[in-house]
Amino acid sequence: MRRSKHRVSAFSLSFLDIMACGFGAVTLLFLILKHDASAIQTADPNLAAEVNLLQEDIRVGEAELVALRNSLASVADNIVEAQGLSKRVLADIEESRRELSAQKDPQQDVEMLRRQVQELQQETAKLEQQGNASNVRAFIGQGQRQYLTGLKLGGKRILILVDGSASMLSDSIVNVIRTRNMSDKVKRNSEKWRRAVRSIEWLVAQLPVDSQYQLYVFNTAARSVTGDGGTWRATADRQGLDQAIAQLGQVVPAGGTSLINAFEAINGFASPPDNLFLLTDGLPTQGRKPSGDRTVSGRERLKLFAKAVEVLPGRLPVNVLLFPMEGDPAAAASFWQLAISSQGAFMSPSRDWP
């Protein structure tokens, strides 16, 4: 059999069609897709910042929502508690109404309460009489009033320092200048000085019977009014108390005020005091020695006060009775601080005390 002369070719029409289609598809994809590697689009920074702000607002809102929910729960609890309390109050009111309506004769109850008050007043009067009988020295103020001072009246050895400077003649500087040029009798009978003497009378009348005392008056120097400085006097000696008060009434206020000399007089006792009463009207005007200046500023007076406080013995309560003097605004605060820091008491009595 004779072989055919027709040759088979690998590049037939069908193969060329397939290759053409494939090349066209590759070309189409190349045209469609971005093939520039340097043209990568970056995110807008403004948009990213706004997104971050929105996310932060969302977080804050969620936190506030939690807080509001907690507050709502707390308010709900308070409402429930208030409702319970209101019910209890209403029940108490209703019970009180029933009790009042059950009373047959309220006037009888009123009379009974009046009788009880009268009996208590009588018992109180008896107790007051018994208390006054135990005082070492009787003292009755205007209208027989009783006084609550807060002063610490205890102690075994009690020292009383009374300011006897010229400023104790009056509360105003003008009247002090006017009065100091008058007779000694007028000075002793000045209203402010008589009030100071009455205050000491009240004070010694309240001292414990088993205590000891000493009464000093000071201006530029300090001295005992009875002339026995450095020794303690028995409080139970009523005659001695009357003598000390009488001699205090004969003192004529004069001179400046040296608080440091008054405090240094405490060191003259063999047995130191355990309670101190200071009756004065303002900050000191002199130190240990007169300065020679005719006027003393407020700042200098504060310095003199601070130096005087430095010589005070430790753990000595200082009870201050301040009769304020015009032109000395820092006195009250300074003496109050001294009383509080020493575990004492401070009082600025009214004009009708005691």
C-alpha positions as CSV (number, residue, x, y, z in Angstrom):
1,M,0.0,0.0,0.0
2,R,1.3,3.4,-0.9
3,R,2.0,6.0,1.8
4,S,0.3,9.3,1.6
5,K,2.4,12.3,1.0
6,H,0.3,14.7,3.2
7,R,2.4,16.1,6.1
8,V,1.0,17.0,9.5
9,S,2.0,20.6,10.6
10,A,2.1,21.7,14.3
11,F,1.2,25.2,13.4
12,S,-2.3,24.6,12.1
13,L,-5.0,27.2,11.9
14,S,-6.6,26.0,15.1
15,F,-3.4,26.4,17.1
16,L,-2.8,29.9,15.8
17,D,-6.4,30.9,16.8
18,I,-5.8,29.7,20.3
19,M,-2.5,31.5,20.6
20,A,-4.1,34.7,19.3
21,C,-6.9,34.5,21.8
22,G,-4.4,33.9,24.7
23,F,-2.3,36.9,23.6
24,G,-5.3,39.0,23.4
25,A,-6.4,38.0,26.8
26,V,-3.0,38.8,28.3
27,T,-3.0,42.2,26.5
28,L,-6.5,42.9,27.9
29,L,-5.4,42.1,31.5
30,F,-2.3,44.2,31.1
31,L,-4.4,47.2,30.0
32,I,-7.0,46.7,32.8
33,L,-4.7,46.2,35.8
34,K,-2.5,49.0,37.2
35,H,1.1,48.2,36.5
36,D,2.7,51.4,37.8
37,A,4.4,50.3,41.1
38,S,5.1,53.9,42.1
39,A,1.5,55.0,41.9
40,I,0.4,53.4,45.2
41,Q,-2.3,55.6,46.8
42,T,-1.7,56.6,50.4
43,A,-4.5,57.3,53.0
44,D,-5.6,60.9,53.7
45,P,-4.1,61.9,57.1
46,N,-7.1,64.2,57.8
47,L,-9.5,61.4,57.4
48,A,-7.4,59.1,59.6
49,A,-7.4,61.8,62.4
50,E,-11.1,62.2,62.1
51,V,-11.5,58.4,62.4
52,N,-9.4,58.4,65.6
53,L,-11.4,61.3,67.1
54,L,-14.6,59.4,66.4
55,Q,-13.2,56.3,68.0
56,E,-12.2,58.3,71.0
57,D,-15.6,59.8,71.2
58,I,-17.1,56.4,71.1
59,R,-14.9,55.2,74.0
60,V,-15.7,58.3,76.1
61,G,-19.4,57.9,75.4
62,E,-19.2,54.2,76.5
63,A,-17.5,55.2,79.7
64,E,-20.1,58.0,80.4
65,L,-22.9,55.5,79.6
66,V,-21.5,53.2,82.3
67,A,-21.3,56.0,84.8
68,L,-24.9,57.1,84.0
69,R,-26.1,53.5,84.5
70,N,-24.4,53.4,87.9
71,S,-25.9,56.7,88.9
72,L,-29.3,55.6,87.8
73,A,-28.9,52.5,89.9
74,S,-27.8,54.6,92.9
75,V,-30.8,57.0,92.4
76,A,-33.1,54.0,92.3
77,D,-31.7,52.7,95.6
78,N,-32.2,56.2,97.2
79,I,-35.7,56.3,96.0
80,V,-36.5,53.0,97.5
81,E,-34.9,54.0,100.8
82,A,-36.8,57.3,100.8
83,Q,-40.0,55.5,100.2
84,G,-39.3,53.3,103.1
85,L,-38.5,56.2,105.4
86,S,-41.6,58.1,104.3
87,K,-43.7,55.1,105.1
88,R,-42.1,54.9,108.6
89,V,-42.7,58.6,109.2
90,L,-46.3,58.4,108.2
91,A,-46.7,55.4,110.5
92,D,-45.1,57.4,113.4
93,I,-47.4,60.4,112.7
94,E,-50.4,58.1,112.6
95,E,-49.3,56.5,115.9
96,S,-48.9,59.9,117.5
97,R,-52.4,60.9,116.3
98,R,-53.9,57.8,117.9
99,E,-52.1,58.5,121.2
100,L,-53.3,62.1,121.2
101,S,-56.8,61.1,120.5
102,A,-56.7,58.5,123.2
103,Q,-55.9,61.1,125.9
104,K,-58.9,61.9,127.8
105,D,-57.8,65.1,129.6
106,P,-54.6,66.8,128.2
107,Q,-54.8,69.5,130.8
108,Q,-54.0,67.0,133.5
109,D,-50.8,66.1,131.8
110,V,-49.8,69.7,131.4
111,E,-50.4,70.3,135.1
112,M,-48.4,67.2,136.0
113,L,-45.5,68.5,133.8
114,R,-45.6,71.9,135.5
115,R,-45.4,70.2,139.0
116,Q,-42.4,68.2,137.8
117,V,-40.7,71.4,136.5
118,Q,-41.2,73.1,139.9
119,E,-39.8,70.2,141.8
120,L,-36.7,70.1,139.6
121,Q,-36.2,73.8,140.1
122,Q,-36.4,73.4,143.8
123,E,-33.9,70.6,143.7
124,T,-31.6,72.7,141.5
125,A,-31.8,75.6,144.0
126,K,-30.9,73.3,146.9
127,L,-27.9,71.9,145.0
128,E,-26.7,75.4,144.1
129,Q,-26.9,76.4,147.7
130,Q,-24.9,73.4,148.7
131,G,-22.3,74.2,146.1
132,N,-22.0,77.8,147.2
133,A,-21.6,76.7,150.8
134,S,-18.5,74.8,149.7
135,N,-16.8,77.9,148.1
136,V,-14.0,79.4,150.1
137,R,-15.4,82.9,149.5
138,A,-18.9,84.0,148.6
139,F,-19.4,86.0,145.5
140,I,-22.8,87.0,143.9
141,G,-23.0,88.8,140.6
142,Q,-25.7,91.1,139.5
143,G,-29.1,89.4,139.8
144,Q,-27.4,86.4,141.4
145,R,-26.6,85.0,138.0
146,Q,-24.5,81.9,137.5
147,Y,-21.7,82.1,135.0
148,L,-20.3,79.4,132.6
149,T,-16.8,80.4,131.6
150,G,-15.0,77.2,130.6
151,L,-12.0,78.2,132.7
152,K,-9.9,75.4,134.2
153,L,-10.2,76.2,137.9
154,G,-8.4,73.2,139.2
155,G,-4.8,72.8,140.4
156,K,-2.9,72.6,143.7
157,R,-0.8,75.8,143.2
158,I,-2.6,78.5,141.3
159,L,-0.9,81.8,140.3
160,I,-3.1,84.8,139.3
161,L,-1.4,87.6,137.3
162,V,-3.3,90.9,137.1
163,D,-2.4,93.6,134.6
164,G,-2.0,96.8,136.6
165,S,-0.7,99.1,133.8
166,A,-2.2,102.5,132.9
167,S,-4.2,100.9,130.1
168,M,-6.4,99.2,132.7
169,L,-8.0,102.6,133.4
170,S,-10.3,102.5,130.3
171,D,-11.0,100.8,127.1
172,S,-10.1,103.8,124.9
173,I,-6.8,105.5,124.6
174,V,-8.3,109.0,125.0
175,N,-9.9,108.1,128.3
176,V,-6.7,106.4,129.5
177,I,-4.7,109.6,128.9
178,R,-7.4,111.7,130.6
179,T,-7.8,109.5,133.6
180,R,-4.1,109.0,134.4
181,N,-3.8,112.7,135.0
182,M,-6.5,112.5,137.7
183,S,-6.2,111.6,141.4
184,D,-5.4,108.1,142.6
185,K,-8.9,107.7,144.0
186,V,-10.4,108.3,140.6
187,K,-8.0,105.8,139.0
188,R,-8.8,103.1,141.6
189,N,-12.6,103.7,141.0
190,S,-12.4,103.6,137.2
191,E,-14.9,101.3,135.7
192,K,-12.4,99.0,133.9
193,W,-10.2,98.5,136.9
194,R,-13.2,97.9,139.2
195,R,-14.4,95.3,136.7
196,A,-11.0,93.6,136.8
197,V,-11.1,93.5,140.6
198,R,-14.6,92.0,140.6
199,S,-13.4,89.4,138.1
200,I,-10.6,88.4,140.5
201,E,-13.1,88.2,143.4
202,W,-15.2,85.8,141.3
203,L,-12.2,83.8,140.4
204,V,-10.8,83.2,143.9
205,A,-14.3,82.3,145.1
206,Q,-14.2,79.3,142.7
207,L,-10.8,78.0,143.7
208,P,-10.6,74.5,145.2
209,V,-10.6,74.6,149.0
210,D,-7.5,72.3,149.3
211,S,-5.4,74.4,146.9
212,Q,-2.9,77.2,147.3
213,Y,-2.7,80.5,145.5
214,Q,-0.7,83.7,145.0
215,L,-2.0,87.0,143.6
216,Y,0.5,89.1,141.6
217,V,-0.1,92.5,139.9
218,F,2.3,93.6,137.2
219,N,3.0,96.6,135.0
220,T,6.7,97.2,134.2
221,A,7.5,94.8,137.1
222,A,5.6,92.1,138.9
223,R,5.0,91.9,142.6
224,S,2.7,90.2,145.1
225,V,-0.2,92.3,146.3
226,T,0.3,90.9,149.8
227,G,4.0,91.5,149.8
228,D,4.9,87.8,150.3
229,G,6.0,86.9,146.8
230,G,7.4,83.5,146.1
231,T,5.3,81.8,148.8
232,W,2.0,80.1,148.5
233,R,-1.1,81.1,150.5
234,A,-3.8,78.7,151.7
235,T,-7.0,79.1,149.8
236,A,-8.9,77.8,152.8
237,D,-7.8,80.9,154.7
238,R,-10.8,83.1,154.0
239,Q,-9.5,86.1,156.0
240,G,-6.3,86.0,153.9
241,L,-8.3,85.9,150.7
242,D,-10.3,89.0,151.8
243,Q,-7.1,90.7,152.7
244,A,-5.6,90.0,149.2
245,I,-8.7,91.2,147.4
246,A,-8.7,94.4,149.6
247,Q,-5.1,95.2,148.8
248,L,-5.7,94.5,145.1
249,G,-8.4,97.1,145.2
250,Q,-5.9,99.7,146.5
251,V,-3.6,99.3,143.5
252,V,-3.4,102.3,141.3
253,P,-3.0,101.3,137.6
254,A,0.0,103.1,136.1
255,G,3.0,102.6,133.8
256,G,3.6,100.3,130.8
257,T,3.1,96.6,130.4
258,S,6.0,94.1,130.7
259,L,4.7,90.6,130.2
260,I,8.1,89.0,130.2
261,N,8.8,90.3,133.7
262,A,5.4,88.9,134.8
263,F,6.2,85.5,133.4
264,E,9.7,85.5,134.8
265,A,8.2,86.0,138.3
266,I,7.0,82.4,138.1
267,N,10.6,81.2,138.5
268,G,10.7,82.8,141.9
269,F,8.6,80.0,143.5
270,A,10.3,77.0,145.0
271,S,7.3,74.9,144.0
272,P,6.2,76.0,140.5
273,P,2.5,76.7,139.9
274,D,0.4,74.1,138.0
275,N,-2.2,76.6,136.8
276,L,-1.9,80.2,135.7
277,F,-4.6,82.9,135.3
278,L,-3.7,86.0,133.4
279,L,-6.0,89.0,133.4
280,T,-4.8,91.6,130.9
281,D,-6.1,94.0,128.2
282,G,-3.6,93.7,125.4
283,L,-0.1,92.9,124.1
284,P,2.9,94.1,126.1
285,T,4.5,97.5,125.4
286,Q,7.9,96.9,127.1
287,G,10.5,94.2,127.5
288,R,12.6,93.5,130.5
289,K,13.7,97.2,130.5
290,P,12.0,100.3,129.0
291,S,13.0,100.9,125.4
292,G,12.9,104.7,125.7
293,D,10.6,105.0,122.7
294,R,7.4,106.9,123.3
295,T,5.4,104.8,120.8
296,V,5.4,101.0,120.1
297,S,4.2,99.6,116.8
298,G,1.9,96.6,116.6
299,R,4.7,94.5,115.1
300,E,7.0,95.4,118.0
301,R,4.3,94.4,120.5
302,L,4.0,91.0,118.9
303,K,7.7,90.5,119.1
304,L,7.6,91.4,122.8
305,F,4.8,89.0,123.3
306,A,6.7,86.2,121.6
307,K,9.8,86.8,123.8
308,A,7.6,86.7,126.9
309,V,6.0,83.4,125.9
310,E,9.5,81.8,125.5
311,V,10.2,82.2,129.3
312,L,7.0,80.4,130.3
313,P,7.6,77.1,132.0
314,G,6.5,74.1,130.0
315,R,3.2,72.2,130.6
316,L,1.7,75.2,132.5
317,P,-1.9,75.8,131.5
318,V,-2.5,79.5,130.9
319,N,-6.1,80.7,131.3
320,V,-6.5,84.2,129.8
321,L,-9.2,86.8,130.7
322,L,-8.9,89.5,128.1
323,F,-10.4,93.0,128.6
324,P,-9.9,94.3,125.0
325,M,-8.3,97.6,124.5
326,E,-8.9,99.7,121.3
327,G,-6.0,99.9,118.8
328,D,-4.7,96.4,119.6
329,P,-6.4,94.0,117.2
330,A,-3.8,91.3,117.4
331,A,-4.2,90.8,121.1
332,A,-7.2,88.5,121.0
333,A,-5.6,86.1,118.5
334,S,-2.3,86.0,120.3
335,F,-3.6,85.3,123.7
336,W,-6.1,82.8,122.3
337,Q,-3.3,80.9,120.6
338,L,-1.3,81.0,123.9
339,A,-4.3,79.5,125.9
340,I,-5.0,76.8,123.3
341,S,-1.3,75.7,122.9
342,S,-0.9,75.5,126.7
343,Q,-4.1,73.5,127.3
344,G,-5.7,76.4,129.0
345,A,-8.8,78.5,128.2
346,F,-9.5,81.9,126.8
347,M,-12.3,84.3,127.7
348,S,-13.1,87.9,126.8
349,P,-15.9,88.7,129.3
350,S,-18.7,91.1,128.6
351,R,-18.9,94.5,130.4
352,D,-21.4,93.3,132.9
353,W,-19.4,90.3,133.9
354,P,-19.2,89.2,136.6
